[in-house]
Structures are given as structure tokens and as C-alpha cells.
């Protein structure tokens, strides 16, 4: 799986250093649990589209829903986007 586009989100109420990453395929339960290995995973499958949040302490928080093609990444305000490269590399290592 690859990140094919990244976009900085301006005016987000949840943070100042927020990014959307567009993936080349839909998010499956398997990729969610793979990403969850990086930190603490919250997975709620009682919604129509299961929701997930992954907190990687001192690095970032990832949020999204299963079956979508994008995830939202919250970086600490004082960090540059180098942490995104770490996440993008980890996503690229995923294979079914």
C-alpha cells in the first residue's frame, strides 16, 4: 500500500499540524491492525464504517474509518513533517 497524496489541513479544530494522507487502496481491518502495532489502537466496529484511532506516543495520532482511502494524521505542533515520512514508509511496507 502506498500514500499517493498528502495535504495539510488548515483550520482544523483538533490541531495545527494536521495532514490527510490519501492511500492507493481502501483501508481494511488488516491494515488497521498492522498500523496499530506502532502504538495504542482503538478500533470501534459498532459503526456502519468501523472507526479507528492509533496513538503513537510523542510522534502522531492517526484517525480514520475502514473502507475509506484516506487517514488523518495529527502531529505535535512543534514537529515538522519528517514524522510523516516514518509513517509513509511503514505503510509502504505493508503487504497482504
Buried (B, 14 or more C-beta within 10 A) or exposed (E): BEBEEBEEBEEBEEBBBBBBBBBEEEBBEEBBEBBBEBBEBEBEEEEEEBBBBBBBEEBBBBBBBBEEBBBBBBBEEEEEEEBBEEBBEBBEEBEE
